[in-house]
Amino acid sequence: MQVKINGAVAEIPDNHSIDDLLLARKLPRDIVIIELNGEIIKRENWESLKLNPSDSLEIIRIIGGG
């Protein structure tokens, strides 16, 4: 199925969760914020929330600095 990730169309397997997506893209859970269809999604929901065709995600990486 197709979803939009950070503005680009991406093909992902059906029944993929946010956690599945992060694992596939090798993104650590502790340094990202996920926005799904304009709503911030809590980390505790990432495993159970299944993505749907035409969903729009923003994956925001937290970067520290000084």
Secondary structure, DSSP 8 states (H G I E B T S, - for coil): -EEEETTEEEE--TT-BHHHHHHHTT--GGGEEEEETTEEE-GGGTTT-B--TT-EEEEEE-----
